[in-house]
Amino acid sequence: MTRDEVVEELRKAVGRGYGAQRKFAERCGCPPCKLSEALGGKRPPSRAMLKAIGIRKVVSYERI
């Protein structure tokens, strides 16, 4: 998944189950301002946000 796809999944989760960013942030244990920044693309989603939507970050390397 790309970062944009992850942010879109995060947006869907916030709207689907919680209806408000503050509620989602409280549920996953992150500050609402950090969630807002992640949704706006200003910072990557935190580990807690990713865990709340069932995604984990994986880094890979490829030969070019």
C-alpha positions as CSV (number, residue, x, y, z in Angstrom):
1,M,0.0,0.0,0.0
2,T,1.1,3.5,-0.6
3,R,1.0,6.2,2.1
4,D,-2.0,7.8,0.4
5,E,-3.9,4.5,0.5
6,V,-3.2,4.1,4.2
7,V,-4.4,7.7,4.9
8,E,-7.6,6.9,2.9
9,E,-8.2,3.8,5.0
10,L,-7.6,5.9,8.1
11,R,-10.2,8.4,6.8
12,K,-12.7,5.6,6.2
13,A,-12.2,4.2,9.7
14,V,-12.7,7.6,11.4
15,G,-15.9,8.2,9.5
16,R,-17.2,4.6,9.6
17,G,-17.0,3.7,13.3
18,Y,-16.5,6.9,15.1
19,G,-17.9,9.8,13.2
20,A,-15.4,12.3,14.8
21,Q,-11.7,12.5,14.7
22,R,-11.5,13.2,18.5
23,K,-13.4,9.9,19.3
24,F,-11.1,7.9,17.0
25,A,-8.0,9.6,18.5
26,E,-9.1,8.8,22.1
27,R,-9.9,5.2,21.1
28,C,-6.4,4.6,19.6
29,G,-4.6,6.7,22.3
30,C,-3.1,9.4,20.2
31,P,-3.6,13.2,20.4
32,P,-6.3,14.6,18.1
33,C,-3.9,17.1,16.6
34,K,-1.6,14.2,15.5
35,L,-4.5,12.4,13.9
36,S,-5.5,15.6,12.0
37,E,-2.0,16.0,10.7
38,A,-1.9,12.4,9.5
39,L,-5.2,12.8,7.8
40,G,-4.0,16.0,6.1
41,G,-0.8,14.3,4.9
42,K,1.5,16.5,7.0
43,R,2.9,13.5,9.0
44,P,2.8,9.7,8.6
45,P,0.2,7.8,10.7
46,S,1.5,6.7,14.0
47,R,1.9,3.0,15.1
48,A,-1.2,3.4,17.3
49,M,-3.3,4.7,14.3
50,L,-2.1,1.9,12.1
51,K,-2.9,-0.7,14.7
52,A,-6.4,0.7,15.1
53,I,-7.1,0.1,11.5
54,G,-5.3,-3.3,11.2
55,I,-2.3,-2.1,9.2
56,R,1.4,-2.4,10.0
57,K,4.3,-0.5,8.5
58,V,6.8,-2.6,6.6
59,V,9.9,-1.3,5.0
60,S,11.4,-3.1,2.0
61,Y,14.4,-2.6,-0.2
62,E,14.7,-3.5,-3.9
63,R,17.5,-3.6,-6.4
64,I,17.4,-1.0,-9.1
